[in-house]
Amino acid sequence: MYKKIIPTVVLTIFTITAYAEDTSYAKLREIKAWTTKIDLYYENNQEHQCTGGLKTRYLIKPDKSNHISLVYTAYAAGHIVSLSYNCGDDGFPWVEGVRVKQ
């Protein structure tokens, strides 16, 4: 019984950490707001490492109000941002964190 539990736990930990990605800092060139998501595009066309969708498009779920507020503020002020994202089950890069620099 113990032999089956240990590989499952190790595989689960590896799966969770394998999908955490960070982008380098750059300005956002475009933000699109939809009912079910917000699309973000970098000025330098930085690409994500996920399997799905347009490679330069990053997504935020509408319920992430802190992330959305920070992104809009950085965009309006012309600051550079870095996005932390996870590749979702759908293959798209869903933003989990936002960092801003001047």
C-alpha positions, 0 to 999 in steps of 0.5 A: 500500500505504501509503495502506491502512495509515495509515487502519487505524491511525488508526481502531484508535487512535480505537476504543480511546480512544473506549470508555474511560469514567469515572464520577464518585465515589459510594457503591455501594449493591449488589454481586452476585457470580455465577460469570461476573461481579460486578454493581455498582450506585451509590447515586445510580443513575449510568448508563453510556454503553454500549449494552447491559444495564441502564443502572445496572449495571457489571460486573467479570470474576472474574479481576480480583482487585485490582479486586474486593478494592478494591470490596469494601473500599470498600463495607464501609468506606462510601467513595465510588468511581469506576469506569473501564470499557470498553464490551465487544463485548457492549455491557456496561460492563466495569470496568477500573479502580477509584478510592476516596476517603474 
